[in-house]
């Protein structure tokens, strides 16, 4: 009985399911069912509701161009015609090869254009100046400028470009094309950017054509990434707007359509975009561009200091509450920092009113200042704020000052006088040149030290550091008679 009841219940349930299924299938047949369509145009300029960024992007995208580079190689022509030659000539806007009355002989040398790379650029003036990255136009193998550069405008025109100047240490380059009344981008001050600001990256990623991506400012002041090399000036804007290969040299614009950065690099383990992209700030790019357009070169002055970042322990030791600033560790005698009165242990907090976040930011700020122009330096010394002024010096002048007292690499000396005799506790009756400093990276750091007196070089007493340097350089190995802490001995020094 129980078994029969179970099957009766199961049969009843199956019939109900079939009935329900039949009802559902019947309900799907609705000949009069409609899906309404809203035909109202999208209001892209609504005063209170943002529905599109097209009005901002439309004028900006017209000022972004594609940059194509090529290498000219000399090859030995084969007996058969290579169809790739015609393709490359069309690609770079070159006329087709002239028809030969007689076929060229095998082994004849000719030139060919080989595509080297594709990037982007930003038109910054109506008469054809274009900002891009140095690595876009430079041969990655040789480091020099590509043999040919072609710019493709957004209206389809293709024009040859000349290099106005370039600065590998900031990865900025300026090109010039012969054109008039071009649409161009207005620059904004990148110092005003804040994390969270909306930005757009415009460029030619992977050579597919003009592409625009949207993101925000993820960070500012990114440095010490070694993207451009150890001696470069890095002060990147970080963004999550998609940047890929070919975007380099393109525009990073803000929500007002103004140029705030030049897209430069990505951080990725795969080579593709993962939302960590970097752009050169517009203020830095503008300063470099102006210098290149006006003079064709970048002249960076010398300050004469070694600096480092503040750590929490150092900040506590120097009695400051903020980690912002650059700690001065070494001041080179005779150079601008020394002449301005800067000392070891000073914490530089601002240059010309612009705050200094860290040592890298200070290097970038100083790199943009002109030689010979006075600058204002705000610093903290012994917990108290101070203000000093300094003037950057030409590298050649700074080098001559440093080398004036240098007798060997990293070894500095001065004629012995009463003050130096007292400072280094040198016995009376000793004459010659006293070594005042041996730099830590000098090859003579283990054999020479400050306080030694050079009495003779190859049997003669040197009268000045310059004379000592010439005497030491005259022979491959010199016999040097040195007084050191009450004893005199001969040293063999090999410059």
GUNU-106619 format. One line per 3 residues: their letters; for each residue x, y, z of N, C-alpha, C. Coordinates in steps of 0.02 Angstrom, whole numbers. Each point is the difference from the previous one (the first is absolute). Layout:
N
a	X Y Z X Y Z X Y Z; ...
This chain:
495
xxx	41 -60 0 -41 60 0 43 63 0; 53 -2 41 44 58 3 35 10 -66; 22 -55 -31 35 4 -64 -46 28 -54
xxx	-64 -22 0 -48 25 -48 -13 74 9; -7 23 61 -12 72 15 58 42 -25; 62 -25 8 59 38 -22 -1 12 -75
xxx	-16 -51 -38 -2 7 -73 -59 43 -22; -54 -2 37 -58 42 -16 18 74 8; 36 14 54 20 70 13 49 23 -54
xxx	47 -43 -19 50 18 -50 -33 13 -68; -49 -41 -18 -35 9 -63 -39 65 -1; -33 14 55 -38 63 5 46 60 -8
xxx	59 -2 31 49 56 -3 25 9 -72; 12 -55 -35 24 4 -70 -53 31 -44; -63 -17 10 -53 29 -41 -6 75 12
xxx	6 19 62 -3 72 16 57 38 -34; 60 -29 1 58 33 -32 -11 8 -74; -27 -52 -32 -12 5 -72 -51 54 -15
xxx	-52 3 42 -51 52 -10 30 69 8; 42 7 50 31 65 11 44 19 -59; 36 -49 -26 44 13 -57 -41 21 -60
xxx	-53 -32 -11 -44 18 -56 -26 70 7; -17 20 61 -26 67 13 55 52 -14; 62 -16 22 55 46 -11 13 10 -74
xxx	-1 -54 -38 12 6 -71 -55 41 -33; -59 -8 22 -56 39 -28 8 73 17; 26 17 60 6 70 22 52 37 -40
xxx	49 -33 -30 53 34 -37 -25 27 -67; -56 -21 -23 -25 22 -65 -42 63 10; 34 59 -14 -33 65 9 9 41 -64
xxx	-42 -10 -49 8 36 -64 -1 75 7; -33 26 51 -6 73 8 53 29 46; 48 -42 23 52 25 47 49 46 -36
xxx	19 54 33 46 48 -29 54 21 50; 58 22 -25 53 29 41 8 73 -21; -21 46 41 5 71 -20 72 23 -7
xxx	13 47 -45 66 29 -13 -3 75 13; 47 24 41 4 71 13 42 33 -54; -31 39 -42 35 32 -56 26 69 16
xxx	-5 20 63 25 67 19 76 1 -5; 31 48 -34 73 3 -5 32 9 69; 59 -29 8 36 6 63 20 73 11
xxx	-18 27 58 18 69 17 71 1 28; 48 14 -43 70 -2 20 23 64 35; -43 49 6 19 62 33 -50 17 56
xxx	-26 -52 32 -47 10 55 36 36 57; -31 53 28 36 40 51 12 -37 65; -39 -51 15 7 -33 65 15 -74 -6
xxx	-5 -28 -60 9 -72 -7 48 -13 -58; 57 -31 16 50 -14 -51 -15 -67 -34; -12 3 -64 -15 -61 -37 51 -17 -53
xxx	44 48 -17 50 -13 -51 58 48 8; 60 -26 -19 59 42 0 18 23 -71; -44 -14 -48 15 17 -69 15 73 -11
xxx	-36 48 31 16 70 -12 70 19 22; 26 -33 53 67 14 24 52 -31 -46; -14 -61 -22 50 -38 -39 4 23 -72
xxx	-56 22 -28 -3 15 -72 56 47 -23; 9 58 31 55 44 -24 69 -26 17; 7 -36 56 66 -24 22 27 -53 -47
xxx	-43 -45 -23 24 -56 -41 28 24 -68; -23 59 -22 25 26 -64 73 19 3; 26 11 61 69 23 8 49 -57 14
xxx	-23 -62 1 43 -57 13 15 -35 -66; 64 -14 -12 21 -27 -64 36 -67 10; 9 -36 -54 40 -62 0 70 17 -25
xxx	50 -31 31 69 11 -20 30 -66 -23; 23 -2 -62 30 -61 -28 73 14 -15; 43 -47 18 72 8 -12 25 -57 -44
xxx	56 14 -34 29 -50 -44 76 5 2; 32 -57 -14 73 -2 -7 16 -9 -74; 52 33 -21 24 -9 -68 59 -49 2
xxx	-7 -56 -33 52 -51 0 26 -9 -71; 64 -15 -5 31 -14 -64 4 -76 -9; -28 -23 -55 -3 -72 -12 26 -15 -70
xxx	19 -62 -9 20 -24 -66 -62 -28 -34; -18 30 -56 -62 -18 -33 4 -71 -29; -53 -38 11 -3 -67 -29 -23 5 -72
xxx	-1 -57 -32 -18 0 -71 -75 10 -9; -39 -20 50 -72 6 -5 -24 63 36; -53 30 -27 -29 61 31 -38 -19 63
xxx	11 37 55 -33 -12 64 -61 45 5; -61 -30 2 -61 39 3 -6 42 64; 37 -19 53 -3 38 62 28 70 -9
xxx	46 9 -47 27 66 -13 -54 49 -19; -45 -21 -45 -55 44 -22 -46 16 57; -14 -50 43 -45 11 57 29 52 48
xxx	64 -7 17 30 46 47 4 71 -29; 12 5 -65 3 66 -31 -69 33 1; -53 -38 -12 -67 28 5 -16 20 71
xxx	21 -42 48 -15 13 71 30 65 23; 61 15 -22 35 61 21 -8 57 -50; -47 -7 -47 -15 55 -44 54 14 -52
xxx	41 -50 -17 54 10 -48 -23 -21 -70; 27 33 -51 -20 -19 -69 23 -71 -16; -35 -33 -45 20 -69 -18 68 0 -34
xxx	32 -57 4 64 -7 -33 -8 9 -76; 44 38 -32 -5 9 -73 11 -66 -37; -35 -5 -55 8 -60 -40 69 0 -34
xxx	33 -56 4 67 -5 -28 -5 -25 -73; 37 35 -43 2 -23 -69 34 -68 -4; 52 -9 43 35 -63 2 -2 -26 71
xxx	-12 -61 12 -2 -26 69 67 11 35; -6 17 65 60 9 39 37 -66 8; 64 7 3 41 -60 6 1 -23 73
xxx	0 -65 12 6 -26 68 64 26 32; -4 17 63 58 24 36 4 76 3; -46 36 -34 1 74 2 -29 23 67
xxx	34 51 31 -20 25 66 -53 54 -8; -54 -4 41 -51 51 -1 -26 12 71; -38 54 8 -27 18 66 -72 -23 5
xxx	-18 -23 61 -69 -19 14 -23 32 65; -64 15 4 -30 27 61 -33 -56 38; 22 -9 62 -28 -53 42 -37 33 59
xxx	-66 -12 7 -36 29 56 33 -18 67; 9 52 42 34 -11 64 -47 3 59; -55 37 -5 -45 5 57 -59 45 -14
xxx	-51 -6 42 -60 41 -5 -16 28 69; -13 64 4 -18 32 63 -51 55 -13; -3 46 47 -48 54 -4 34 67 14
xxx	-35 54 -12 26 66 13 -57 48 12; 15 59 27 -50 50 15 20 66 -32; -44 28 -41 12 65 -30 -10 53 53
xxx	52 42 11 -3 50 53 0 72 -27; 2 8 -66 -5 67 -29 -30 -6 -69; -32 54 -22 -35 -1 -65 48 -6 -58
xxx	64 18 10 47 -3 -55 41 -64 -2; -19 -51 39 27 -67 -12 51 -27 48; 7 29 61 44 -30 50 -37 -58 34
xxx	34 -55 8 -31 -61 27 42 -27 58; -33 -15 55 32 -32 57 -7 -75 -5; 53 -37 15 -3 -73 2 53 -25 48
xxx	9 -65 3 53 -30 42 64 -7 -41; 56 6 34 64 -12 -33 4 -73 -25; -26 -47 40 7 -70 -21 -44 -17 -60
xxx	-48 44 -18 -40 -11 -59 40 12 -64; 44 50 2 38 18 -60 71 -25 0; 23 -30 55 69 -23 5 5 -74 -17
xxx	54 -19 -33 13 -70 -15 16 -36 65; -39 -50 20 12 -33 65 67 -35 4; 29 -19 -58 63 -36 1 60 47 3
xxx	-4 56 -37 57 45 -3 -10 63 43; -62 17 17 -12 58 42 -5 65 -37; 17 1 -65 -4 61 -38 -67 7 -34
xxx	-12 57 -32 -65 14 -30 -11 -45 -61; -63 -19 -10 -17 -41 -58 17 37 -64; 13 -37 -53 20 31 -63 -56 41 -31
xxx	-62 -24 7 -57 36 -29 -58 -1 50; -35 56 5 -57 6 45 -59 28 -40; -56 -35 4 -60 20 -36 -57 10 50
xxx	-35 56 -5 -56 15 44 -64 -5 -40; -48 -38 27 -66 -6 -32 -50 39 42; -28 52 -30 -49 42 34 -68 -34 3
xxx	-42 27 43 -66 -30 8 -44 10 -61; 17 48 -43 -39 11 -61 25 -43 -58; 49 -44 13 24 -46 -50 64 21 -35
xxx	22 62 9 62 22 -32 60 -34 32; 51 -13 -41 63 -29 23 56 47 -19; 38 24 51 52 50 -12 65 -22 32
xxx	57 12 -33 64 -14 32 13 48 58; 34 -24 51 14 41 59 74 6 12; 20 59 22 70 12 19 4 2 76
xxx	57 -22 26 11 0 73 27 69 21; -39 35 41 23 64 27 51 -11 55; -13 -48 42 46 -17 55 -30 -55 42
xxx	42 -30 41 -24 -55 42 41 -2 65; -30 -28 51 33 -5 65 -11 -70 28; 47 -45 -10 -9 -69 24 -10 -6 75
xxx	26 48 39 -5 -6 73 -70 13 26; -43 33 -40 -71 6 18 -45 -36 -50; 30 -28 -54 -36 -36 -52 -48 46 -37
xxx	19 63 -10 -40 48 -37 35 18 -65; -39 5 -53 27 21 -65 -50 47 -33; 25 45 -42 -42 47 -37 13 -10 -74
xxx	-54 -8 -39 3 -5 -72 -31 62 -32; 15 10 -65 -30 56 -37 -21 -24 -69; -62 14 -17 -25 -14 -67 -18 66 -33
xxx	2 2 -67 -16 60 -36 -75 1 -15; -37 33 44 -72 6 -8 -24 62 38; -58 24 -17 -27 60 32 -71 -14 24
xxx	-22 41 48 -69 -2 26 -20 -70 24; 46 -32 33 -15 -66 27 -37 5 66; -46 -46 14 -29 -3 67 53 -22 50
xxx	2 33 58 52 -17 49 -30 -1 70; 34 -32 46 -23 -7 68 29 55 44; -42 29 42 22 47 50 23 -38 62
xxx	55 23 29 27 -34 59 -28 28 65; -7 -44 49 -19 20 67 59 -12 46; -1 30 59 53 -12 49 -12 -67 33
xxx	47 -45 -9 -9 -67 29 5 0 76; 28 54 30 3 3 73 -69 0 33; -51 20 -38 -67 2 28 -37 -66 -1
xxx	30 -52 -28 -33 -65 -3 -7 -31 70; -55 -34 10 -12 -36 63 -20 -72 -15; 17 -44 46 -20 -70 -7 -76 -4 -3
xxx	-25 -33 -51 -72 -6 -10 -26 43 -57; 40 47 -25 -22 41 -57 -9 -45 -61; -52 15 -39 -13 -38 -62 48 23 -54
xxx	29 -49 -35 46 15 -56 -15 -48 -58; 23 20 -59 -8 -40 -60 68 -8 -34; 16 -60 -21 61 -13 -38 -18 -6 -74
xxx	33 40 -41 -14 1 -72 64 -18 -37; -4 -47 -46 59 -19 -38 -16 -53 -52; 54 -33 -22 -5 -49 -54 26 -68 25
xxx	-36 -33 46 26 -62 29 3 -56 -52; 57 -34 0 11 -58 -44 -11 15 -73; 1 65 -18 -6 19 -69 -70 -8 -30
xxx	-52 -9 42 -67 -12 -26 -37 64 -18; 27 58 20 -33 63 -14 -17 38 63; -26 60 -9 -15 44 57 -47 -35 49
xxx	21 -2 63 -38 -35 52 0 43 63; -57 1 34 -8 40 61 -23 -45 56; 35 3 57 -20 -39 59 -8 47 60
xxx	-40 -21 47 -17 42 58 24 -32 64; 21 42 47 21 -24 66 5 58 48; 37 -10 53 10 52 50 75 7 14
xxx	17 53 34 69 7 25 7 -47 60; 46 -48 -7 11 -49 54 50 25 51; 49 40 -23 52 27 44 38 53 -38
xxx	35 42 36 44 50 -30 69 -5 32; 50 26 -36 67 1 28 33 -68 4; -18 -46 -44 32 -65 1 73 6 -25
xxx	47 -25 38 70 6 -18 36 -64 22; 66 -1 -15 42 -57 18 -26 -66 -29; -31 4 -59 -25 -60 -34 51 -28 -49
xxx	53 39 -15 53 -21 -47 -29 -16 -69; -55 32 -18 -29 -10 -67 45 32 -53; 28 59 16 40 37 -48 74 -9 11
xxx	21 -36 52 70 -7 15 18 30 67; 59 -16 24 20 20 67 13 75 6; 23 33 -54 17 71 4 -55 44 -28
xxx	-61 -28 -9 -55 38 -29 -38 39 53; -45 44 -24 -42 39 45 -71 -25 -5; -22 -38 49 -66 -31 -1 -46 34 50
xxx	-59 20 -24 -50 31 42 -68 -14 -32; -18 -64 -4 -56 -22 -41 -68 11 34; -50 11 -44 -71 -7 19 -19 -73 -12
xxx	-32 -30 48 -24 -69 -9 -75 2 -13; -23 -40 -48 -70 -2 -18 -21 -71 -17; -65 -15 8 -26 -65 -20 -35 4 -68
xxx	1 58 -33 -24 3 -69 43 -46 -42; -31 -41 -41 36 -52 -37 53 30 -45; 63 -21 10 56 20 -41 34 -63 -25
xxx	11 -4 -65 32 -58 -29 57 22 -46; 36 -47 -27 54 16 -46 -28 40 -59; 32 55 -16 -24 45 -52 -32 62 28
xxx	-21 -3 64 -28 59 34 55 49 20; 63 -23 1 54 43 21 2 64 -41; 6 57 34 1 64 -33 -68 31 -8
xxx	-53 -37 15 -68 26 -7 -20 44 59; -62 23 -2 -24 50 48 -36 -32 58; 12 27 59 -41 -13 58 -35 66 15
xxx	-67 2 -7 -37 62 9 -46 -4 61; -17 58 27 -45 1 57 -72 8 -23; -47 8 47 -70 3 -17 -19 65 -35
xxx	46 47 -5 -11 62 -38 31 -5 -70; 31 -57 -16 30 -8 -65 69 30 -7; 33 14 56 66 31 -2 54 -53 10
xxx	59 12 -29 55 -46 5 31 3 69; 1 -57 35 31 -2 67 58 -49 2; 10 -39 -53 56 -47 0 13 -30 -69
xxx	61 -28 -7 19 -36 -61 7 -73 18; -44 -43 -27 1 -71 16 68 -30 -19; 30 -37 46 69 -20 -10 13 -75 10
xxx	-27 -30 52 19 -69 16 -55 -35 38; 5 -67 3 -44 -40 40 42 -47 43; -30 -22 54 31 -51 43 -42 -63 -7
xxx	31 -52 -29 -38 -60 -15 47 -59 -5; -22 -58 25 39 -61 -8 -14 -35 -66; -54 20 -32 -20 -33 -62 15 42 -62
xxx	14 64 9 10 45 -57 -63 36 -20; -58 -20 29 -63 32 -14 -23 43 58; -53 38 -12 -25 45 52 -32 -38 58
xxx	21 18 61 -32 -28 60 -22 56 47; -5 62 -28 -25 56 39 53 39 38; 64 -11 -17 54 38 31 40 34 -55
xxx	-20 60 -17 33 38 -53 30 63 27; 50 27 -36 36 59 24 4 52 -55; -5 63 20 4 56 -47 45 53 28
xxx	37 34 -45 42 56 20 -45 60 14; 6 33 58 -43 58 15 8 55 -52; -55 34 -15 1 51 -52 47 58 17
xxx	6 17 64 45 55 18 72 -16 -16; 22 -61 15 67 -22 -16 9 -3 -76; -48 -29 -35 5 -5 -73 1 69 -32
xxx	-39 46 27 -2 69 -28 67 34 8; 31 -5 58 64 32 12 54 -28 -47; 0 -66 -9 49 -30 -45 -13 21 -72
xxx	-64 1 -20 -17 19 -68 21 72 -15; -13 46 46 19 70 -10 75 7 -8; 38 -36 41 73 4 -5 24 -28 -67
xxx	-29 -55 -22 21 -30 -63 -18 44 -59; -60 30 1 -21 42 -56 40 65 -2; 16 27 59 35 64 2 75 -6 -13
xxx	30 -53 26 73 -6 -6 24 -64 -34; -44 -49 -6 19 -63 -30 37 -48 46; 8 19 64 37 -42 47 -27 11 71
xxx	20 -44 45 -17 6 70 63 15 39; 3 57 33 57 19 41 -21 -6 73; 29 -49 33 -16 -11 71 57 25 43
xxx	-18 41 49 51 27 45 19 -48 55; 53 17 36 26 -40 54 -13 35 66; -26 -37 49 -14 26 67 56 -17 48
xxx	27 -60 -5 57 -18 42 -20 -31 66; -52 -42 1 -20 -33 62 -17 -73 -15; 8 -42 52 -25 -68 -2 -58 -3 49
xxx	-56 -28 -22 -61 1 40 -29 -70 7; -45 -6 49 -33 -64 11 -69 14 29; -43 -53 -1 -67 6 29 3 -1 76
xxx	-51 29 30 -7 -4 72 -36 -65 19; 27 -35 48 -33 -58 29 -31 21 67; -46 -39 27 -28 18 66 53 9 53
xxx	51 -42 1 53 6 50 41 64 -10; 16 15 -64 37 62 -13 -41 61 17; -65 -1 -16 -42 57 17 -2 12 75
xxx	-4 -54 38 0 7 73 68 26 24; 54 -25 -30 67 22 21 12 73 -15; -29 26 -55 9 70 -18 -55 45 28
xxx	-46 -28 37 -50 40 34 -54 27 -45; -19 -37 -53 -54 22 -44 -56 -52 3; -61 23 -12 -58 -44 6 -22 -28 -68
xxx	22 31 -55 -21 -21 -67 57 -35 -35; -19 -49 -42 50 -34 -41 11 34 -67; -36 55 -13 8 37 -62 64 41 3
xxx	38 -2 -55 63 38 -3 57 -45 -22; 57 32 -13 60 -37 -20 57 17 49; 31 -52 27 53 9 49 67 9 -36
xxx	35 55 15 65 13 -29 53 -39 39; 36 -44 -35 50 -41 32 71 24 -13; 13 26 -61 67 24 -17 -7 65 -39
xxx	41 50 18 3 63 -37 71 7 -28; 5 8 -66 65 6 -32 27 70 7; 59 8 27 29 67 9 6 38 -66
xxx	-17 64 2 9 44 -58 -56 -1 -50; -49 -44 8 -56 -4 -47 -60 38 29; -53 11 -41 -55 45 20 -30 -13 69
xxx	-11 -63 19 -30 -14 65 46 24 56; 65 -11 -7 48 23 50 1 76 2; 0 33 -58 1 73 -2 -64 30 29
xxx	-56 -37 -5 -63 26 27 -5 -10 75; 44 -40 29 -2 -11 72 -35 -63 22; -15 -45 -47 -31 -63 17 51 -45 35
xxx	-22 -36 51 44 -43 39 -25 -72 0; 45 -45 17 -20 -69 12 -52 -3 55; -52 -38 -10 -53 -6 50 -58 46 -11
xxx	5 47 -47 -57 42 -17 -53 -42 -35; -63 18 9 -56 -34 -33 -34 50 -46; 9 -9 -65 -30 46 -49 -73 -18 -9
xxx	-44 49 9 -72 -12 -1 -35 31 -60; 31 50 -32 -33 33 -58 52 36 -42; -14 4 -65 41 38 -47 -47 48 -36
xxx	15 65 7 -42 52 -30 -73 -8 18; -13 -19 62 -68 -8 25 -33 -66 -17; 32 -42 -39 -29 -65 -18 26 -53 49
xxx	-47 -34 32 18 -48 52 41 -58 -27; 47 -24 41 43 -56 -18 -24 -61 40; -23 -52 -36 -25 -60 33 57 -44 25
xxx	50 -8 -43 55 -46 16 61 19 -41; 53 -40 5 61 15 -35 -9 -1 -76; -39 -48 -25 -11 -5 -72 -36 62 -26
xxx	-51 23 37 -37 59 -21 46 62 -1; 47 5 47 46 56 1 45 -3 -62; 24 -59 -18 42 -6 -60 -38 22 -62
xxx	-64 -18 -5 -40 19 -58 -10 76 -1; -14 30 57 -10 72 3 63 38 -21; 57 -21 27 63 34 -16 17 -9 -73
xxx	-17 -58 -28 17 -14 -70 -36 47 -48; -54 31 21 -39 44 -43 17 73 7; 44 16 48 17 70 13 57 23 -46
xxx	-2 62 -24 52 24 -45 65 16 38; 55 -6 -36 65 17 28 6 76 6; 28 23 56 12 71 10 -57 40 27
xxx	-57 -31 13 -58 35 27 -9 -17 74; -10 51 41 -5 -11 72 -64 -39 18; 7 -48 46 -57 -37 23 -5 4 76
xxx	-61 -5 25 -12 4 72 -5 -71 29; 35 -12 53 1 -66 32 -27 6 71; -52 -38 14 -27 -5 68 27 -64 31
xxx	26 5 61 28 -59 33 -10 4 75; 13 -56 32 -3 -5 73 69 -19 25; 25 40 48 65 -13 30 -7 1 76
xxx	18 -55 31 -7 -7 73 -71 15 23; -49 -23 -41 -70 8 18 -29 68 -15; 39 47 -27 -23 67 -14 -3 12 -75
xxx	-54 33 -25 -4 15 -72 48 55 -20; 28 -5 -59 45 51 -27 -14 9 -74; 23 57 -27 -7 13 -71 67 24 -27
xxx	25 -32 -54 63 18 -31 -11 9 -75; 49 28 -33 -3 7 -73 63 -31 -30; -7 -27 -59 57 -32 -35 -8 10 -74
xxx	56 -5 -36 1 6 -73 35 -61 -28; -35 -38 -43 30 -60 -30 60 18 -44; 48 -45 -4 62 12 -35 5 -46 -61
xxx	35 25 -52 12 -41 -59 41 -62 20; -16 -58 -29 38 -61 17 75 7 -11; 19 34 -55 71 7 -13 35 42 54
xxx	-33 53 22 28 42 53 5 -39 65; -53 -38 16 1 -40 61 54 -52 -2; 10 -30 -59 52 -51 -6 69 29 11
xxx	12 60 -26 66 32 9 12 17 73; -53 20 36 8 15 71 16 -62 40; -36 -54 -15 11 -63 36 70 -27 -14
xxx	20 4 -64 65 -27 -18 58 45 18; -14 63 18 55 46 17 40 -25 59; -32 -31 48 36 -25 58 8 -75 -1
xxx	-12 -32 -57 2 -72 -6 66 -21 -34; 41 -38 36 64 -20 -28 -3 -70 -29; -45 -41 24 -14 -67 -25 -75 -10 2
xxx	-27 -48 -36 -72 -11 2 -26 -9 72; -42 48 21 -28 -3 67 46 21 56; 60 25 -15 48 22 51 10 75 -7
xxx	-19 37 54 4 73 -1 56 23 47; 35 53 -21 56 25 41 4 75 -4; 32 30 50 11 72 3 71 13 26
xxx	29 59 -19 65 17 29 -4 5 76; 49 -28 34 -1 -1 73 8 71 28; -44 18 47 5 64 35 -12 -11 74
xxx	0 54 39 -6 -8 73 -67 -30 20; -52 21 -34 -67 -26 17 -4 -76 -12; 24 -21 -59 -1 -72 -15 48 -39 44
xxx	56 32 17 49 -33 45 -31 -13 68; -40 49 24 -34 -9 64 -57 -51 -5; -38 4 -56 -57 -45 -9 20 -73 -1
xxx	56 -15 -34 21 -70 -8 58 -18 47; 18 45 46 52 -14 50 66 -21 -34; 23 42 -46 61 -13 -37 59 36 33
xxx	56 -34 7 58 28 34 27 62 -38; 31 45 37 29 60 -31 61 -20 -41; 17 40 -49 57 -14 -44 -17 -42 -60
xxx	-62 -25 -4 -22 -40 -57 -30 47 -53; 15 -12 -63 -29 40 -54 -24 -46 -55; -43 27 -43 -26 -40 -56 -76 9 -7
xxx	-33 -50 -28 -73 1 -8 -31 -49 49; -50 23 37 -34 -44 47 -64 -27 -34; -11 -64 6 -61 -31 -27 -57 17 46
xxx	-51 34 -27 -56 23 41 -60 -48 -3; -5 -39 -53 -57 -46 -7 18 -56 -48; -21 -61 17 3 -57 -45 -71 -27 -6
xxx	-31 7 -58 -69 -20 -9 -7 -76 7; -59 -20 23 -11 -71 15 4 -44 -63; -13 29 -59 3 -40 -62 67 8 -36
xxx	48 32 33 66 9 -31 38 -65 -1; 37 -15 -54 41 -61 -1 58 3 50; 13 58 30 56 8 47 -25 3 72
xxx	-63 -19 12 -29 7 67 36 -44 52; 31 -55 -22 34 -45 47 73 19 12; 29 39 -45 71 16 7 13 71 24
xxx	-48 45 -11 9 70 20 -56 20 47; 14 50 42 -51 25 46 11 74 12; -52 33 24 4 71 16 51 11 56
xxx	41 52 -7 52 15 50 69 -19 -23; 7 -42 -50 65 -15 -29 28 62 -36; 66 8 2 32 56 -34 45 -27 -55
xxx	-13 22 -62 42 -20 -57 58 49 -3; 60 -25 17 59 43 3 37 1 -67; 2 -56 -34 35 -3 -64 -37 -47 -47
xxx	4 17 -66 -23 -45 -52 57 -7 -50; 27 -61 -4 57 -13 -44 58 47 13; 13 14 65 57 41 20 -12 74 1
xxx	-60 23 -16 -15 72 0 -59 15 45; 3 58 34 -55 21 43 -53 35 -42; -63 -24 2 -53 33 -39 -21 66 33
xxx	-8 51 -42 -19 65 27 -75 11 4; -39 -39 -37 -73 9 -2 -33 -66 -19; -65 -7 12 -34 -61 -21 4 -11 -76
xxx	-6 54 -40 4 -8 -72 69 -27 -21; 52 26 32 67 -24 -16 9 -73 20; -27 -18 58 5 -69 23 -37 -47 -48
xxx	-58 21 -24 -38 -41 -47 39 -12 -64; 32 53 -25 40 -7 -61 61 -45 11; 32 6 58 59 -41 15 -19 -73 5
xxx	-57 -15 31 -22 -69 8 -21 -30 -67; -29 42 -44 -23 -25 -64 56 -10 -50; 59 27 15 56 -3 -47 31 -69 -4
xxx	-8 -42 52 30 -66 1 -53 -52 16; 12 -61 -23 -48 -53 13 0 -19 74; 59 2 33 6 -11 72 44 55 28
xxx	-25 34 52 38 55 30 24 -19 69; 61 27 17 29 -9 66 -20 60 43; -42 -12 51 -28 54 39 25 -7 72
xxx	30 55 26 25 1 68 -53 33 44; -27 -38 48 -59 22 39 16 -1 75; -21 54 33 4 5 73 -69 -20 28
xxx	0 -45 49 -62 -23 29 8 -15 74; -29 41 43 -2 -10 72 70 -10 30; 45 44 -18 66 0 30 52 -42 -37
xxx	-21 -37 -52 46 -41 -38 -3 19 -73; 57 -8 -34 3 13 -72 19 -64 -36; -28 -10 -59 13 -61 -38 -15 12 -73
xxx	29 -43 -42 -13 4 -72 -60 -44 -18; -41 26 -46 -57 -37 -27 7 -4 -76; -18 -54 -29 -3 -7 -73 -73 6 -21
xxx	-17 55 -35 -69 13 -20 -6 -4 -77; -49 -36 -22 -13 -8 -71 -66 37 -17; 4 58 -33 -60 40 -14 -51 -38 -43
